[in-house]
Amino acid sequence: MPALARNPRLGVASRSLAAIGGGYLAANLFVLAFARLAPLAPRDAQDAGMMLGFVLFALAAIWAFACRSAWQAWAGILGVALLCGLVVLPGGGA
């Protein structure tokens, strides 16, 4: 049995780290991806992306504590970060 399943405190700590650290990473990569893909002026796209990034950060926190396990929380949040990161990489996206 994994240590996270045996000790509830480790599960809460892991979910908190996923919500704070992973949510921050996903939100920042989302801002960069949105600014790159949005058909707006660069400054407007960046501002709109930042506002939506706050929403994504809040949703990541909700997701982290709504999942059945801490592993699922990490997978979901890092999956979003990976998708946004692929857009940000040179040659990715549009």
CORDARA-V602688 format. One line per field, one symbol per residue. phi: phi as a letter, one per 40 degrees, with the letter a starting at -180 (. if undefined). psi: psi as a letter, one per 20 degrees, with the letter a starting at -180 (. if undefined). A space follows every 50 residues. Layout:
# CORDARA-V602688
phi->???
psi->???
This chain:
# CORDARA-V602688
phi->.cccccbcccccccccccccccccccccccdccccccccbcdcccccccc cccccccccccccdbcccacccccccccccccccccccddgcgc
psi->pqhhhhohhhghgghghgggghhggggghggggghhhplrqggghggghg ghhhghgghhggghiiqhrhghggggghgghgghhhhhqpirb.
